[in-house]
C-alpha cells in the first residue's frame, strides 16, 4: 500500500516577480489562475476521498513561489492547510519557493502555521549559471535561506536543474556537493527543458543555447544522483512529471535528450549498470587469474542479484541494461534475480 501522498495546490506565477529564461509560469498562470480558498478546499476534499488508508498525506503548495504572494494570502492558504492538519486529516504542510523569498517574517508565519517542509528552487550553486539563467539571486542567498529554514526546525528541500545556460558536468557535481553540505532532507533533479515562448526558446532559435543530448543529460544527472543518494538525501523526483503543459507531444524533438516520461529509470539503470559492471570486472579478473594458474574454466554462469525495488532498473527499459551487460561480458552467462536480503541500490554476483 502507498505510504505517502501529496495533495497539490497549484499557486501560479503571481508569487514571483522574476522571469528566469527557462520559466513557463506566465503561460501556465494565464490558463489556470489563482485558486480561491473554496477551490483549494474542494481540491483537498476530492483528494482525501481517494487516499483512504494512506498513512502520510501532505498538503503541498507548488507552482510559483508561495512565500512571494502577499503575506495575508499566504496566511489564508496556510490556515486552511493547518485546519486539516489539526483535525488529523493530513499529516503535513509542504511548499516550494525561491531562496530570496525567505526571511524572518515569512518564517515566523510558517512556524505559526506548523509548516513541515520548504523546498527551495536553488537550480544551481554556480553563480555563473544563475546569472546566465536570470535567476535574480546568487548561491550565497540560497545557502542563507537553507540555514534559516533548518534553524526553524522545518525540513529543507533543494531543487536543482541540469543543463541550464553556462552549465557543465563540473558545475552540476559542484551543486550536488554543495547541496550535501546543507543537509537537506530531500532533493529534486530536473533536466532543463526548452518550453515554447520562453527566453530559453529564443536563445535556442538564435543559436545561443544548445540542449543536452540524452547521453549527457543522463550522465550529469547520474553523477548528481549518486552524490545525493550516498549522503542519505531522499531524492523525491528526477525529471519533470508529464502534464498537459509538459508532455512528449508538446515538447517534441527539441527536448528529446532531456525529457522522458521515465527519466528517473534511465538514470537509475545507468547507476545499476555501472555498479554491476564493477562487480563483474572483479569476477572476470578472478576467473582469469584462476585460468592463468592452470585451472581452465568453461564459460561461467553468473547470477546478478539486487533488491526488489531496483530489479527493474537492473533490467532497464525494454531490457536494455540487461542486454548491455550480457554483451559486455561474453565470457559469462548472466542471469538476473531478486534478493530479499538486499535493499535499494545494492548488488551482488554469485556463480551459478
URHU-V968167 format. One record per residue. N is the residue number from 1. SS is DSSP state (~ for helix, > for strand, _ for the rest). PSI is psi in whole degrees, 0 to 359 (999 if undefined). Layout:
N SS PSI
N SS PSI
//
This chain:
1 _ 145
2 _ 134
3 _ 337
4 > 139
5 > 153
6 > 132
7 > 107
8 > 129
9 > 114
10 > 118
11 > 107
12 _ 199
13 ~ 354
14 ~ 333
15 ~ 5
16 _ 128
17 _ 11
18 _ 166
19 _ 78
20 _ 150
21 _ 334
22 _ 355
23 _ 136
24 _ 11
25 ~ 327
26 ~ 322
27 ~ 319
28 ~ 320
29 ~ 319
30 ~ 333
31 ~ 328
32 ~ 318
33 _ 172
34 _ 132
35 _ 141
36 _ 167
37 ~ 322
38 ~ 320
39 ~ 321
40 ~ 318
41 ~ 318
42 ~ 319
43 ~ 314
44 ~ 314
45 ~ 320
46 ~ 314
47 ~ 319
48 ~ 330
49 ~ 340
50 ~ 356
51 _ 23
52 _ 129
53 _ 347
54 _ 121
55 _ 329
56 > 117
57 > 125
58 > 140
59 > 123
60 > 127
61 > 107
62 > 173
63 > 278
64 _ 219
65 _ 98
66 ~ 315
67 ~ 5
68 ~ 347
69 _ 161
70 _ 139
71 ~ 328
72 ~ 328
73 ~ 320
74 ~ 315
75 ~ 321
76 ~ 312
77 ~ 316
78 ~ 327
79 ~ 322
80 ~ 312
81 ~ 318
82 ~ 325
83 ~ 315
84 ~ 324
85 ~ 315
86 ~ 329
87 _ 355
88 _ 13
89 _ 337
90 _ 163
91 _ 351
92 > 162
93 > 131
94 > 147
95 > 166
96 > 149
97 > 182
98 _ 152
99 ~ 326
100 ~ 5
101 ~ 32
102 _ 125
103 _ 180
104 ~ 321
105 ~ 315
106 ~ 314
107 ~ 331
108 ~ 316
109 ~ 315
110 ~ 321
111 ~ 317
112 ~ 322
113 _ 11
114 _ 41
115 _ 136
116 _ 327
117 > 139
118 > 124
119 > 132
120 > 128
121 > 79
122 > 316
123 > 314
124 _ 152
125 _ 10
126 _ 115
127 ~ 330
128 ~ 321
129 ~ 317
130 ~ 318
131 ~ 316
132 ~ 334
133 _ 359
134 _ 45
135 _ 329
136 _ 6
137 _ 164
138 _ 178
139 ~ 327
140 ~ 321
141 ~ 320
142 ~ 319
143 ~ 317
144 ~ 313
145 ~ 320
146 ~ 315
147 ~ 321
148 ~ 318
149 ~ 313
150 ~ 322
151 ~ 339
152 _ 2
153 _ 18
154 _ 136
155 > 139
156 > 136
157 > 144
158 > 126
159 > 130
160 > 146
161 > 150
162 > 129
163 _ 23
164 _ 167
165 _ 133
166 _ 0
167 _ 163
168 _ 169
169 ~ 318
170 ~ 319
171 ~ 323
172 ~ 314
173 ~ 318
174 ~ 315
175 ~ 320
176 ~ 318
177 ~ 323
178 ~ 325
179 ~ 315
180 ~ 321
181 ~ 332
182 ~ 352
183 _ 51
184 _ 157
185 _ 334
186 > 163
187 > 158
188 > 142
189 > 122
190 > 107
191 > 140
192 _ 134
193 _ 145
194 _ 111
195 _ 136
196 _ 138
197 _ 354
198 _ 165
199 ~ 327
200 ~ 324
201 ~ 318
202 ~ 322
203 ~ 319
204 ~ 314
205 ~ 330
206 _ 358
207 _ 14
208 _ 355
209 _ 135
210 _ 122
211 _ 158
212 _ 148
213 _ 164
214 ~ 316
215 ~ 316
216 ~ 323
217 ~ 316
218 ~ 318
219 ~ 309
220 ~ 317
221 ~ 321
222 ~ 315
223 ~ 319
224 ~ 317
225 ~ 313
226 ~ 322
227 ~ 314
228 ~ 316
229 ~ 316
230 ~ 339
231 _ 1
232 _ 18
233 _ 132
234 > 115
235 > 99
236 > 327
237 > 146
238 > 112
239 _ 153
240 _ 143
241 _ 142
242 _ 129
243 _ 184
244 _ 324
245 _ 318
246 _ 102
247 _ 158
248 ~ 322
249 ~ 318
250 ~ 322
251 ~ 328
252 ~ 203
253 ~ 336
254 ~ 323
255 ~ 27
256 _ 340
257 _ 321
258 _ 348
259 _ 131
260 _ 135
261 _ 341
262 _ 48
263 ~ 324
264 ~ 318
265 ~ 327
266 ~ 317
267 ~ 312
268 ~ 328
269 ~ 324
270 ~ 322
271 ~ 315
272 ~ 314
273 ~ 318
274 ~ 316
275 ~ 323
276 ~ 322
277 ~ 321
278 ~ 320
279 ~ 319
280 ~ 326
281 ~ 316
282 ~ 320
283 ~ 314
284 ~ 321
285 ~ 315
286 ~ 323
287 ~ 317
288 ~ 321
289 ~ 322
290 ~ 320
291 ~ 321
292 ~ 335
293 _ 12
294 _ 20
295 _ 77
296 _ 139
297 _ 141
298 _ 171
299 _ 123
300 > 137
301 > 127
302 > 137
303 > 129
304 > 127
305 > 148
306 > 179
307 _ 163
308 ~ 324
309 ~ 341
310 ~ 4
311 ~ 318
312 ~ 329
313 ~ 323
314 ~ 321
315 ~ 320
316 _ 164
317 ~ 128
318 ~ 26
319 ~ 16
320 ~ 314
321 ~ 318
322 ~ 314
323 ~ 323
324 ~ 319
325 ~ 317
326 ~ 321
327 ~ 330
328 ~ 343
329 _ 70
330 _ 342
331 _ 355
332 > 147
333 > 105
334 > 129
335 > 163
336 > 135
337 > 166
338 > 151
339 _ 115
340 _ 347
341 _ 351
342 _ 153
343 _ 150
344 _ 215
345 _ 54
346 _ 140
347 > 153
348 > 159
349 > 149
350 > 146
351 > 146
352 _ 999
//
